[in-house]
Amino acid sequence: TCYPNPAYDQVHIQYQLKHLDPYAAFWLTDLMGRRITEVPLDPALQHQTIDVSALPSGMYFYQIRTTDGGSAMGKLVIRH
């Protein structure tokens, strides 16, 4: 889950990962498919806050990817 949407200064990521997965990340891409940011996710936390205040207002795509091939995707709107 990624909220609030639209986001203003921060985005909260709520996730549930397998503890055996050595790496998971939150990717944010622009409409052209360019990766804007990649934030590693700790499987033990299940929640992380990401600062998006420096990003321009607009539509983005997010993806949570794991090394075992799992993923979740969605759209995120940022407004300032």
Secondary structure, DSSP 8 states (H G I E B T S, - for coil): -EESSSBSSEEEEE----TT-S-EEEEEE-TT--EEEEEE--TTT-EEEEE-TTS-SEEEEEEEEETTS-EEEEEEEE--
